[in-house]
Amino acid sequence: MVKRKLGKGGFGQVFVRRRVNGGNERVTGSAAMEVALKFEHRNSKGCNDGPPYEWQVYNALGGSHGVHKVHYKGKQGDYDVMV
């Protein structure tokens, strides 16, 4: 369930969602965490020629100190989605 919108800009919208292992939305503690979901329409500025450039940056920096972990990157309908 999406909890709230964090922001919106020229490259998409970002929301906060509660991610739960095991599918139980009532779980608390280490089994539950908040994640950011970014939705970017495929016709937006950064998506004209394929996946957003941002995905390449996260792939290159993945695992570096201070860089958020990407849990999922993919396409949902007309949107590129990153969690």
PyMOL commands that set and color helices and strands:
alter all, ss='L'
color gray80, all
select helices_A, chain A and resi 29-31+45-47+53-61
alter helices_A, ss='H'
color red, helices_A
select strands_A, chain A and resi 2-9+12-20+32-41+73-76+79-82
alter strands_A, ss='S'
color yellow, strands_A
deselect
rebuild
show_as cartoon
